[in-house]
Amino acid sequence: MKDKMSYEEAFTELEQLVTGIEDPERDLSGIENDVKRAMELIKYCKDTIKGEQDKIETIINKSDDDNEDI
């Protein structure tokens, strides 16, 4: 996977791969590589979402802690 791929770029590539994989007229040769790439992109997207979720939870928890001092 290229360095510094954005979530949006990964998601767009994943959508394109899924469209190709689902195409009933697609030649099956090469589908294995597309499925492997799709799995890499899914992991990247899930990891990215998890990272952002963790950041948001940290901000919320810090905000809650700050509000307790008031």
CORURVEN-V924453 format. One record per residue. N is the residue number from 1. RES is the residue in one letter. OMEGA is omega in whole degrees, 0 to 359 (* if undefined). Layout:
n = (N & N)
res = (RES & RES)
omega = (OMEGA & OMEGA)
This chain:
n = (1 & 2 & 3 & 4 & 5 & 6 & 7 & 8 & 9 & 10 & 11 & 12 & 13 & 14 & 15 & 16 & 17 & 18 & 19 & 20 & 21 & 22 & 23 & 24 & 25 & 26 & 27 & 28 & 29 & 30 & 31 & 32 & 33 & 34 & 35 & 36 & 37 & 38 & 39 & 40 & 41 & 42 & 43 & 44 & 45 & 46 & 47 & 48 & 49 & 50 & 51 & 52 & 53 & 54 & 55 & 56 & 57 & 58 & 59 & 60 & 61 & 62 & 63 & 64 & 65 & 66 & 67 & 68 & 69 & 70)
res = (M & K & D & K & M & S & Y & E & E & A & F & T & E & L & E & Q & L & V & T & G & I & E & D & P & E & R & D & L & S & G & I & E & N & D & V & K & R & A & M & E & L & I & K & Y & C & K & D & T & I & K & G & E & Q & D & K & I & E & T & I & I & N & K & S & D & D & D & N & E & D & I)
omega = (182 & 180 & 174 & 175 & 178 & 176 & 182 & 178 & 180 & 182 & 179 & 178 & 179 & 178 & 180 & 178 & 181 & 178 & 179 & 180 & 182 & 182 & 183 & 180 & 182 & 173 & 185 & 178 & 180 & 182 & 179 & 179 & 179 & 179 & 177 & 179 & 178 & 179 & 177 & 181 & 177 & 179 & 179 & 180 & 179 & 179 & 179 & 179 & 180 & 179 & 179 & 178 & 178 & 178 & 180 & 179 & 177 & 179 & 180 & 180 & 178 & 179 & 178 & 179 & 179 & 181 & 178 & 180 & 184 & *)
